[in-house]
Amino acid sequence: MTSPTPARAKPPRPTPPKLVDIARWLFILSAALGMVRFVVELADREMLIRELRAQQPTLSQDELDAAATGGIVFGLLIGVGMVLVYTVLANRMAAGQNWARIVLTVIAAGGIFLGVVRLVAAVSGFAAAFGLVVSGVDLAFGVVTMLIDATAVALVYQTSVSRYFRSVRSVRHLPPPVANGL
């Protein structure tokens, strides 16, 4: 009688470096600040109603109130969803999944680019020329989130962190067991 083949022991997963852990929390913080920024914008109900009235002048006050409330609720759901997506991606990145690091980098780079464009448009007066009002609070949140995103991206591409992602990949891709179990 033959004994069952012993299971191949997987090597232990490498622990994430401190920089990856810091970057994870920075990405989550950036998403949370983005949600706070969004909530601050949504809190200006009068501005929302003015915008709705400008776009749909035929709506009654009750319809405007309902549309504003619906927009606020929908906005809050989107904000919570974005924080959850960032959290899942940041945790996957911390677990060594390189695709999550790349997705977070692309999202952060897009946010940084749009933030710089918004900042330049507000400071140069270009936004005001087109009737867009950008508040100082909005710009402050934008600058802070851009700095947090840039710091997090810089941290996840340090040499020691890149070695971590390579080592996790090598642990995950073990050679398959041979047919006779040896």
Long-range contacts (C-beta under 8 A, 24 or more apart in sequence): 5-177, 5-181, 6-181, 8-174, 8-177, 10-171, 10-174, 11-171, 11-174, 12-171, 13-95, 13-96, 13-168, 13-171, 14-96, 14-164, 14-167, 14-168, 14-171, 16-94, 16-95, 16-96, 16-164, 17-160, 17-161, 17-164, 19-155, 19-156, 19-158, 19-160, 19-161, 20-93, 20-94, 20-155, 20-156, 20-161, 20-164, 21-94, 22-152, 22-155, 23-90, 23-93, 23-94, 23-151, 23-152, 23-153, 23-155, 23-156, 23-161, 24-90, 24-91, 24-93, 24-94, 25-90, 26-148, 26-149, 26-151, 26-152, 26-155, 27-86, 27-89, 27-90, 27-93, 27-104, 27-108, 27-149, 27-152, 28-83, 28-86, 28-87, 28-90, 29-148, 30-86, 30-108, 30-111, 30-145, 30-148, 30-149, 30-152, 31-82, 31-83, 31-85, 31-86, 31-87, 32-83, 33-141, 33-144, 33-145, 33-148, 34-79, 34-82, 34-83, 34-111, 34-141, 34-145, 35-79, 35-80, 35-82, 35-83, 36-141, 37-138, 37-141, 37-142, 37-145, 38-75, 38-78, 38-79, 39-76, 39-79, 40-137, 40-138, 40-141, 41-138, 42-71, 42-72, 42-75, 42-76, 45-72, 48-72, 93-156, 95-168, 96-164, 96-165, 96-167, 96-168, 96-169, 96-172, 97-168, 98-165, 98-169, 101-156, 101-165, 104-152, 104-153, 104-156, 105-153, 105-156, 105-157, 108-149, 108-150, 108-152, 108-153, 109-153, 111-145, 111-146, 111-149, 112-146, 112-149, 112-150, 115-142, 115-143, 115-145, 115-146, 116-146, 118-142, 119-143
